[in-house]
Amino acid sequence: MSEDEYKRYIRYIIRAMLRGIVLFLLSISLIIVQNKQSILLQLFSAKGSLKIALPALVFLFSASYLWYYTCLGAKIMRRKLQIYIGYTRAIILVSTMAMVLQYF
């Protein structure tokens, strides 16, 4: 891989991570504003609706999306960027577990 292709690939991964972070934060804010318990179970109940469960589904998708691109970025990026990717992965893991325990 040439240096130019390498830089383009790094930019692609960073942009993908930024999009994932925006989705992740927006879904967290929607879940917190709704303040509902057992969100995913409400999707399958008679009173539940997709409007209540959609932020939870987006949250789970964006967490897995971010995890995938941080794994991909950790393989190819330089040492300094790998440290920031490690911090991002730690934040994703901790906030996902906190949200699951609180709202799911």
C-alpha positions as CSV (number, residue, x, y, z in Angstrom):
1,M,0.0,0.0,0.0
2,S,1.5,3.3,-1.0
3,E,1.7,6.3,1.3
4,D,-1.1,8.1,-0.5
5,E,-3.5,5.1,-0.3
6,Y,-2.6,4.7,3.4
7,K,-3.5,8.3,4.2
8,R,-6.8,8.0,2.3
9,Y,-7.6,4.8,4.2
10,I,-6.9,6.5,7.5
11,R,-9.1,9.4,6.6
12,Y,-11.9,7.0,5.6
13,I,-11.7,5.2,8.9
14,I,-11.7,8.4,10.9
15,R,-14.7,9.8,9.0
16,A,-16.5,6.5,9.6
17,M,-15.7,6.7,13.3
18,L,-17.0,10.3,13.5
19,R,-20.3,9.3,11.8
20,G,-20.6,6.5,14.3
21,I,-19.9,8.7,17.3
22,V,-22.6,11.2,16.1
23,L,-25.2,8.4,15.7
24,F,-24.1,6.9,19.1
25,L,-24.5,10.2,20.9
26,L,-27.8,11.1,19.3
27,S,-29.3,7.7,20.1
28,I,-28.1,8.0,23.7
29,S,-29.7,11.4,24.0
30,L,-33.0,10.1,22.6
31,I,-33.0,7.1,25.0
32,I,-32.4,9.4,28.0
33,V,-35.1,11.9,27.0
34,Q,-37.6,9.1,26.7
35,N,-36.6,7.6,30.1
36,K,-38.4,4.3,29.5
37,Q,-37.4,1.0,31.0
38,S,-37.1,-2.3,29.1
39,I,-37.1,-0.6,25.7
40,L,-36.4,-3.6,23.5
41,L,-39.1,-5.6,25.3
42,Q,-41.7,-2.9,24.5
43,L,-41.1,-3.5,20.9
44,F,-42.7,-6.9,21.2
45,S,-45.4,-6.0,23.6
46,A,-49.0,-5.0,22.6
47,K,-48.5,-1.4,23.9
48,G,-45.0,-1.0,22.5
49,S,-44.2,0.9,19.3
50,L,-41.3,1.3,17.0
51,K,-41.0,5.0,18.0
52,I,-39.9,3.9,21.5
53,A,-37.6,1.1,20.4
54,L,-35.9,2.8,17.4
55,P,-33.4,4.8,19.4
56,A,-32.4,1.6,21.1
57,L,-31.9,-0.2,17.8
58,V,-29.9,2.7,16.5
59,F,-27.8,2.7,19.7
60,L,-27.0,-1.0,19.3
61,F,-26.2,-0.6,15.6
62,S,-24.0,2.5,16.2
63,A,-22.1,0.7,19.0
64,S,-21.3,-2.3,16.8
65,Y,-20.5,0.1,13.9
66,L,-18.0,2.0,16.1
67,W,-16.5,-1.2,17.5
68,Y,-15.9,-2.5,14.0
69,Y,-14.2,0.6,12.7
70,T,-12.1,1.0,15.9
71,C,-10.9,-2.6,15.4
72,L,-10.2,-1.9,11.7
73,G,-8.4,1.3,12.6
74,A,-6.3,-0.2,15.4
75,K,-4.8,-2.7,12.9
76,I,-3.5,-0.1,10.5
77,M,-2.9,3.2,12.4
78,R,0.2,4.5,14.0
79,R,0.9,4.2,17.7
80,K,-0.4,7.7,18.7
81,L,-3.7,7.2,17.0
82,Q,-4.1,3.7,18.4
83,I,-4.1,5.2,21.9
84,Y,-7.0,7.4,21.0
85,I,-8.8,4.5,19.4
86,G,-8.3,2.5,22.6
87,Y,-9.9,5.4,24.6
88,T,-12.8,5.5,22.2
89,R,-13.3,1.7,22.6
90,A,-13.2,2.1,26.4
91,I,-15.8,4.8,26.2
92,I,-18.0,2.8,23.9
93,L,-17.8,-0.3,26.1
94,V,-18.5,1.6,29.4
95,S,-21.4,3.7,28.0
96,T,-23.0,0.7,26.3
97,M,-22.9,-1.3,29.5
98,A,-24.3,1.6,31.5
99,M,-27.1,2.2,29.0
100,V,-28.0,-1.5,28.9
101,L,-28.1,-1.8,32.7
102,Q,-30.2,1.4,33.0
103,Y,-32.7,1.3,30.1
104,F,-32.7,-2.2,28.6
